[in-house]
């Protein structure tokens, strides 16, 4: 993962005109959640990919155009967020988990 920057992860070195990027961070009570797992599910709910969050709670996927679901799994919590990805765009998504 790239280092955190103002507004999210840096996209330096990524040709965002050719990629649909979904990235963000996982938070609980406003604090980053390290080591959570974020799954990327397609529009039919099928598993496509999974990444762990960084120490700053960040994650990133390169996806195709369309509607996706981010399923976040952390100890004592699960959250789903819908996101629409489009080539040439960076979709920034913060997932707030309920406080344990």
Secondary structure, 3 states (H helix, E strand, C coil): CCCEECCEECCCCCCCCCCEEEEEEEEECCEECCCCEEEEECCCCCEEEEEECCCCCEEEEEECCEEEEEEEEECCEEEEEEEEECCCCEEEEEEEECCC
